[in-house]
């Protein structure tokens, strides 16, 4: 299950990479590449500056909620399958490294292709890590609840 999640994560954040020479040349000539974002929470400002409030909210929901949901499984599943990764610090660090790797790859891919087909965005990093933390907290809560129900309190000391 975790392998399928990681494969899906890579698929959503990295692919498809444009390989058609004509498309790449057109994008470069017309300066259609996206801009990297290194300003934290810029997405909120951009959402408010759209002409339509509903369009701005749609963009905001897609970006913020989408990035949180994208990394929820990371925080939930890591402590379930790896017994040595069961602290919030370790899970958060791994979620941070995974998200940073994706953002760096997106930036480097833009350099390699010649235009920013995908962008490095600090907001993505922030909300991906937040999703990892929320996923971990959900796991921790469920673990405590299920552990109390499955193992009676008088059996824990045996």
Helices and strands as residue ranges (DSSP letters): H 2-14, H 21-29, H 42-49, H 53-60, I 61-65, H 66-81, H 88-113, H 122-150, G 153-155
